[in-house]
C-alpha cells in the first residue's frame, strides 16, 4: 500500500509503479474552477446593477459586502498624494525591500519589450507590424484574508513598462482597513487611480466604467470566485489575463536537497489556502520518507498550520518515480504553475520541460524568491493551463497591428491572386475591389 500518513500529517503517497497511479494522479490534480449557477447569477445581478446605476451601485455593494457606510465615491477614491504618503510612512526596511523588488521586476520586464517592424518587397510593397500599448489597464488586488503588495508590483509594473497610459487599481478594504504596503506598492508601480472597491462590482466598474471609475481595456489580477466569475462574464467587453485557480508547486528532487528546505517549500504554497496544491517527486524513496518526517516535525511550527494541514491532506502528495525520465513525463503531464528542479544539474532537465509557468533551478532557488523579488512575474498559469499559457508580462499590455502598404505594382500583382480566390468563394465585390487596381498588361 503506497498511501500512508506522516505522523499526524495525512498526506497522499503515490508511486508510478502502482497499477492505479494514473487514475489517482488525475483525481488529485482535478480542479474545477467554474462557479456554480448560484454564484453566476449573483455576479450577473451585480454586473447589471453597476451598469444601470454606476457609482450608486458601487456605494451600495461596498456597504453590503465590505461593511463600509459611505455616502459617495469620493470616500472610496485615493489620490496620488495618499499613495506617496503610504510609501514615505513605511519603516525604512520595508521601504527598501519594496523598492528593491520593484526595480528588479522593472528591469526583468524591460527585456520583454516588443518593437514595430517592417520590410520592403521587390515591387515596393511594405509589410510590417505596429506594436502599441493599451490605453488603460485595470489591476485587481485582493483584500480581506491577506494583502498582497507583491501582486500590485507584478501586475502594474509590466503595464507601466509596456507604456500603458493609465493604470486603474481596485482593492477591497473590508471594515475600512487600508494596507499601507499595498498603497506604497501602487505608488512605486506608477498607478494613477486607486478605488477601494472589490468583488464582482469592481470588475464590472472597470469593464463598463462609471461616473468615477474609468473604463479599462484589460483587467488583470487574482481574486476570489466572484472576481473570477465576473472576469469570465466581462471577457469580450474587455480583455482579461486568465481565470486563475489555486496556487501550485511541484518540486522534483534528486535526493540530495535538505529535507527541511523541501518541506518548507511545499508549505510556502500550501499556506495560501486549503485548495492550494503542493507536490514532490523523487526517484529516491528514502529521501521522500525524510521529507515526510520533516513535514510532520515542522508543520506544528507554522502560524498557518491549519490551512497547510488541510491543503496537504486534500491536494498534496509525495510521488515516487523510477527515474529522471519519468519525472520529466510527470512534469509535462502536470504542467505546474511553479516548478522547482531541486537537483545538482537542473540544466540537464530544462530542455525537456515543455509545460511550466515558472521554473526554479537548483537547490538554492526557492519558489518564494519568485513570489517577491527575483524579477520574473509571479502571475502564472494554474490548473494545467501552462500547456498553452504564459506568465503575465509586458506582452499582455501590448497590441499588434498589421501594416500593409501596396505599391501600384504590388496592388496589381496581389489583385490577380485575390481576384481568383474571391471568385472561388463567390464574393464578387471582393474580387472587383481587387480587380479595379490591376494594371492592364
Residue pairs with C-beta under 8 A, 6 or more apart in sequence:
2 13
2 14
2 15
2 18
2 320
3 12
3 13
3 14
4 13
5 11
6 292
6 293
6 295
6 296
7 293
7 296
7 297
8 296
8 299
9 292
9 295
9 296
9 299
9 309
9 312
9 313
10 309
10 312
10 313
11 292
11 295
11 312
11 313
11 316
11 317
11 318
12 24
12 28
12 316
12 317
12 318
13 288
13 292
13 317
13 318
13 319
13 320
14 21
14 24
14 25
14 28
14 317
14 318
14 319
14 320
15 21
15 319
15 320
15 321
16 319
16 320
16 321
16 322
16 326
16 330
17 320
17 322
18 24
25 317
25 319
25 330
25 333
28 277
28 315
28 317
29 277
29 334
29 384
31 245
31 246
31 275
31 277
31 383
33 228
33 243
33 244
33 245
33 383
35 43
35 225
35 226
35 228
35 229
39 225
39 226
39 229
40 229
40 233
42 200
42 226
43 200
43 226
43 229
43 230
43 233
44 233
46 57
46 61
46 199
46 200
46 201
46 204
46 226
46 230
47 200
47 203
47 204
47 207
47 208
47 230
47 233
47 234
49 57
49 60
49 61
49 201
49 204
50 57
50 58
50 61
50 201
50 204
50 205
50 208
50 210
51 204
51 208
53 60
54 210
54 211
55 72
55 73
55 210
55 211
55 212
55 213
57 201
57 210
58 73
58 76
58 197
58 201
58 202
58 205
58 210
58 212
58 213
59 70
59 71
59 72
59 73
59 76
61 197
61 199
61 201
62 68
62 70
62 76
62 196
62 197
62 201
63 69
63 70
65 172
65 174
65 198
65 199
65 201
66 172
66 173
66 174
66 175
66 176
66 197
66 198
67 174
67 175
68 76
68 173
68 174
68 175
68 176
70 76
73 195
73 210
73 211
73 212
73 213
76 195
76 196
76 197
77 193
77 194
77 195
77 196
77 212
78 183
78 194
78 195
78 196
80 187
80 192
82 183
82 194
83 183
83 184
83 186
83 187
83 191
83 194
84 187
86 178
86 180
86 181
86 183
86 184
86 187
87 95
87 98
87 183
87 184
87 187
87 188
89 180
89 184
90 98
90 180
90 181
90 184
94 181
94 184
95 184
97 373
98 149
98 153
98 181
98 184
98 185
98 188
99 188
100 373
101 150
101 153
101 372
101 373
102 153
102 157
102 185
102 188
102 189
104 373
104 374
104 375
105 153
105 154
105 157
105 373
105 375
105 377
106 157
106 160
106 161
107 375
108 374
108 375
108 376
108 377
109 157
109 158
109 161
109 375
109 377
109 393
109 394
110 161
112 158
112 161
112 393
112 394
112 395
113 161
113 162
113 394
114 131
114 394
114 395
114 398
114 400
115 131
116 128
116 129
116 130
116 131
117 128
117 129
118 126
118 127
118 128
118 129
118 403
119 126
119 127
119 128
120 126
121 127
121 410
123 407
123 409
123 410
123 413
124 407
124 409
124 410
125 404
125 405
125 406
125 407
125 409
125 410
125 411
125 414
126 403
126 404
126 405
127 402
127 403
127 404
127 405
128 402
128 403
129 400
129 401
129 402
129 403
130 400
130 401
130 402
130 403
131 398
131 399
131 400
131 401
132 398
132 399
132 401
133 162
133 163
133 164
133 165
133 397
133 398
133 399
134 159
134 162
134 164
134 217
134 218
134 239
134 397
134 398
134 399
135 164
135 165
135 166
135 217
136 164
136 165
136 166
136 167
136 168
136 214
136 215
136 216
136 217
137 156
137 159
137 164
137 166
137 167
137 168
137 216
137 217
137 218
137 219
137 220
137 397
138 167
138 168
138 169
138 170
138 206
138 207
138 216
138 218
138 219
138 220
138 221
138 238
139 152
139 155
139 156
139 159
139 167
139 168
139 169
139 170
139 191
139 219
139 220
139 221
140 155
140 170
140 171
140 198
140 202
140 203
140 206
140 219
140 220
140 221
140 222
140 223
140 227
140 231
141 148
141 151
141 152
141 155
141 169
141 170
141 171
141 182
141 221
142 148
142 151
142 171
142 172
142 198
142 221
142 222
142 223
142 224
142 227
143 171
143 172
143 173
143 174
143 179
143 182
143 198
144 172
144 174
144 198
144 224
147 179
147 181
147 182
148 182
149 179
149 181
149 182
149 184
149 185
150 185
150 371
150 372
150 378
151 221
151 222
151 378
151 379
152 169
152 182
152 185
152 186
152 189
152 191
153 185
153 188
153 189
154 377
154 378
154 379
154 392
155 220
155 221
155 379
155 392
156 167
156 169
156 185
156 186
156 189
156 190
156 191
157 189
157 190
158 377
158 392
158 393
158 394
158 396
158 397
159 167
159 220
159 397
160 167
160 189
160 190
161 394
162 394
162 395
162 396
162 397
162 398
163 397
164 397
166 192
166 193
166 214
167 189
167 190
167 191
167 192
167 193
168 191
168 192
168 193
168 194
168 195
168 206
168 213
168 214
168 216
169 186
169 191
169 193
169 194
169 195
170 194
170 195
170 196
170 197
170 198
170 202
170 205
170 206
170 213
171 179
171 182
171 194
171 195
171 196
171 197
171 198
172 196
172 197
172 198
172 199
172 202
173 179
173 196
173 198
178 196
183 194
186 194
193 213
193 214
195 202
195 205
195 212
195 213
197 205
197 213
198 223
198 227
199 223
199 224
199 226
199 227
199 230
200 226
200 227
200 229
200 230
202 227
203 219
203 223
203 227
203 230
203 231
203 234
204 230
204 234
205 213
206 213
206 214
206 215
206 216
206 219
206 238
207 215
207 216
207 219
207 234
207 237
207 238
208 215
208 234
208 237
209 215
215 238
216 238
217 238
217 239
218 238
218 239
218 240
218 241
218 396
218 397
219 231
219 234
219 238
219 239
219 240
219 241
220 240
220 241
220 379
220 392
220 396
221 241
221 379
222 244
222 379
223 231
228 243
228 244
231 240
231 243
232 240
232 243
234 240
241 379
241 392
241 396
242 379
242 381
242 382
242 385
242 389
244 379
244 382
245 275
245 382
245 383
246 272
246 273
246 275
246 276
246 277
246 315
246 382
246 383
247 269
247 272
247 273
247 276
247 277
247 337
247 338
247 382
248 269
248 276
248 277
248 278
248 279
248 336
248 337
248 338
248 382
248 383
249 265
249 266
249 268
249 269
249 277
249 278
249 279
249 336
249 337
249 338
249 339
249 340
249 367
250 279
250 280
250 281
250 331
250 334
250 336
250 338
250 339
250 340
250 356
251 262
251 265
251 266
251 279
251 280
251 281
251 339
251 340
251 342
252 280
252 281
252 282
252 327
252 331
252 339
252 340
252 341
252 342
252 343
252 349
253 262
253 280
253 281
253 282
253 284
253 287
253 291
253 342
253 343
254 282
254 283
254 284
254 342
254 343
254 344
255 282
255 283
255 284
255 286
255 287
256 287
256 343
256 344
256 363
257 342
257 343
257 363
258 363
259 287
259 290
259 291
259 293
259 294
260 294
260 298
261 342
261 363
261 366
262 280
262 291
262 294
262 342
263 291
263 294
263 295
263 298
264 298
265 340
265 342
265 366
265 367
265 368
266 278
266 279
266 280
266 295
266 312
266 316
267 278
267 295
267 298
267 299
267 302
267 308
268 366
268 367
268 368
268 371
269 276
269 277
269 278
269 338
269 367
270 276
270 277
270 278
270 307
270 308
270 311
270 312
270 316
271 302
271 304
271 307
271 308
271 311
272 307
272 311
273 307
273 311
274 307
274 310
274 311
274 314
275 311
275 314
275 315
276 311
276 315
277 311
277 315
277 316
278 311
278 312
278 315
278 316
279 316
279 317
279 318
279 319
279 334
279 336
280 288
280 291
280 317
280 318
280 319
281 319
281 320
281 321
281 327
281 330
281 331
282 288
282 291
282 318
282 319
282 320
282 321
282 327
283 320
283 321
283 322
283 323
283 324
283 326
283 327
285 320
288 318
288 320
291 318
292 318
295 312
299 305
299 308
299 309
299 312
302 308
319 330
321 327
321 330
324 348
324 349
327 349
328 349
328 352
328 353
331 339
331 353
331 355
331 356
332 352
332 353
332 354
332 355
334 355
334 384
335 355
335 356
335 381
335 384
335 385
335 386
335 387
336 356
336 357
336 386
337 356
337 357
337 358
337 380
337 381
337 382
337 386
338 356
338 357
338 358
338 360
338 367
338 370
338 380
339 353
339 356
339 357
339 358
339 359
339 360
340 360
340 365
340 366
340 367
341 349
341 350
341 353
341 359
341 360
341 361
341 362
342 362
342 363
343 349
343 362
343 363
344 362
344 363
346 361
346 362
347 361
350 359
350 361
353 359
355 384
355 386
355 387
356 386
357 380
357 381
357 382
357 386
357 389
357 390
357 391
358 367
358 370
358 376
358 378
358 380
358 391
360 366
360 367
360 369
360 370
370 376
370 378
371 378
372 378
376 391
377 391
377 392
377 393
378 391
379 391
379 392
380 386
380 391
380 392
381 388
381 389
381 390
381 391
406 414
408 439
409 439
411 437
411 438
412 437
412 438
412 439
414 434
415 434
415 435
415 437
415 438
416 434
416 438
418 430
418 431
418 434
419 431
419 434
419 435
419 438
422 428
422 430
422 431
422 434
423 431
